[in-house]
Amino acid sequence: MLTKPPHGSPCNGCGGCCADQRCPLGRLVFGPGGRCPALEMRFPAFTCGLVESPEKHAPHVVRTHGADRAAKAAAILIGAGLGCDALLEGEAPNAEWRAWAIGRVDRVASAEAAAIWCAR
C-alpha cells in the first residue's frame, strides 16, 4: 500500500481515505460503515469504483443516467483532482489548501451531480 500523502497534497491513490471511512457519496450509496466497498485496486494504486465502474456498484444510477454521467458526477462529488482531503487521526489539517479547494467547487455542477446520485 502506498503511503498517504499529507492533507492537501496531490492524491497518489493510496486508498487510505476510503479504507478508513466512507465519504459522503459512499455513505449515500452503501450506508454508514468503515471501508468503502467501492475501493478498487488499479495497480499500483487504488481508485474509486463509483467513478471507474459505476455500473458495478450502482447499476440503478447507471440505468437512469448512463455510466458516463454517473462517473462524471461521482468524480465531482468526491472532489477528484483537488488533492488529498482525508484527515486521518492525528494528522494536521492544511487550512490554506482547504480554503483553495472550497473556492474551486463549482456549486452548479455539484448540485447537478448530487441530483444524479440522490435520485431514487
Number of C-alpha atoms within 10 A of each C-alpha: 10 12 10 18 17 18 20 20 14 13 18 16 21 19 23 20 19 21 15 16 17 22 18 13 16 22 14 12 19 15 12 14 12 13 17 23 17 23 20 17 14 11 8 10 13 19 19 24 20 26 23 21 19 23 19 13 17 18 15 15 21 20 11 13 14 15 21 15 17 26 23 16 22 25 18 21 21 18 16 15 11 19 18 23 22 21 17 15 7 6 10 10 15 14 11 9 17 17 10 12 16 12 10 11 14 10 11 9 13 18 13 14 20 16 12 19 20 12 9 8
